[in-house]
Amino acid sequence: MRSGRWTSTVERASLNHTTRDQGMPFAPPRVTRSRSLIGALLISTVLAGLASRRFADSLPRLVADYAGDTLWATMVFWVLAFITTTSPTRRLSITALCIAIGVELSQLYHAPWIDAIRNTRLGHLALGQGFLASDLWCYAAGVALAAAIDIAFVARQTRS
């Protein structure tokens, strides 16, 4: 390699390749997750979300109002993690938040066919009923909660 300020594209490419092979910061660590652990977290999140709706009268008002939406976004994260066990936490977080925001924004659209779906129990749980801006904050909190749990307890990072 030439010494000096100017290097060729091939030399830069070879430098990047070398640093990746040596495990330098250019190569992000590979993430692996246990599908059974993700499944257990997913089921627990769904049960907690359903319980927050069913027993809302017994919960503090703040929890009763916002836990369901927060846990819904957490569930979206776990569904994605279950499907793609090797995706980085950041990618899962961004995708889960985009899905949650997309579903919330879809609640601004009211056609008879989609409202008929939303009027079913499953449709109501999956698609919601009406747009609320506060739900967007709940989704951000739910995805952040799932990402924190994922980083702290679930995702194992290995250098490939």
N, C-alpha and C positions, 0 to 999 in steps of 0.2 A: 504494500500500500504506500502511496506517495505521502511524504510528509508535507504539510502545508495546509492551507485553508481550503483548497478546492479538491473535492473528491468526486469521482464519477458515480453515476447512478448504480452501477454494478458494485462498486466498493461499498457504497452506503447500504445496499441490499445485503451484501455479505456481512457487514457489521451487524445489522439488525438480526440476521439469521443466527449469527454467532451468539449474540447476547440472549436470544430466545433459547438457544440450546443450553446455555449455562444457567438458566433459571433466573435471569435478571428480571427486573420489574416490567419489562416489555411483554412478558408472557404471563397472562393472568392465570392464577391457579385454577385447576379443574375442580368443580364441585360435584360431590356425590351425596345422595340422600337415600335413606332407607324408605322404600315405598310403604312398608308396614307402619313405620312411625308416622309418615305423612298421612296415611289412611286413618290412623288413630286420632291425629290432630284434626283432620277434616271432620270425622264423625263427632268428635267432642265439640268442635266449633258449631256444627249444625245443631246439635242438641242444646248447647248453651244459647244459641240464637233463638231457637224455638221456645225454650224455657223463658227467655227474656220477654217474649210476646205473650206467652200463656199466663205467666205469673206477674205481669206488669203492675197489677194493683198492689202486690206485696213488695215491690222494689222501690227504692228511692226514685223520685221523679226524673232526675237526670239520667239514671241508669235505664229506667223504663222507656224514656223518650229516645235515647240514642244507642243503646247497646245492640239492638237488632240490626241496625244499619252498619254499625261498626263491625259486628261479627259477620255480616254478609260479605263485606269486602275482605275480611280475613279469610273467609271460606273460598272466595275466588282465588286468592293467593295460593291456598293449599290445593285447590283443584289443579291449578297450573303446575305447581310443584310435583303433584302426583303424576301428571302426564309427562312432564319433562324433568326428570330427577336430576339432570346434570346442568340445568340452566343456572346461570349466576343469579344471586339474590336480587341484584339491581334490575336485571331483565324481568324477573318475575314481578317485582314491585311495580315497575313502569307498566307492564302489560296488565296486571291486575287493576291498577288505578285507571288505566285507559278504558278497560271493560266496564268498571263500575261507573265511571263518568258517562260513558256511552249509554249505558242502561238508564241512568238518571236522566240524561238529556232526551232519551227516547220517550220519556214520560210526558214530554211536551207535545208529542204527536198523539192525536186522538182520532182514530178511525174505528168504525164499528168492529172490524175483525180483530184488531189488537186489544180494544177494550173488552171484547168478549173473552179473550185469552186472559187478560188481567183480572177479570171477574171470577176466574177459577181459583181455587186455593193454591195450586202449584204455580199458576201464572202470577198470582199476587206475590208469592214468595220470591219468585225468580225475577220478575220484571217490575215489581212495585206498582203503585197506584197513581200517584201524582208527583210532580216535580217539587222538591224542596231544596233550596240552596244549602240549608244546614246539613243535608245528607252528604254533600260533597266533602265537608269537613270530617264527617263520620267515616267516609271511605278512606280519606287520607290517614286518619288515625288507625283504622283497621288494617290497612296495608302496612303501615309503620309497625304496628304490633306484631303482625305475622313476620315481617322482615327481621325484627329484633329477635324473635324466638328462633327464626331460621338461622340467623348468624350465631346466636349464643348456644343453641342446643342441637340443631338438626344438621345443617350443612357441614360436611367434612371436606376440607380443602386439601388437595394433593397436587403436587407438581407433576405435570406430564412431560 
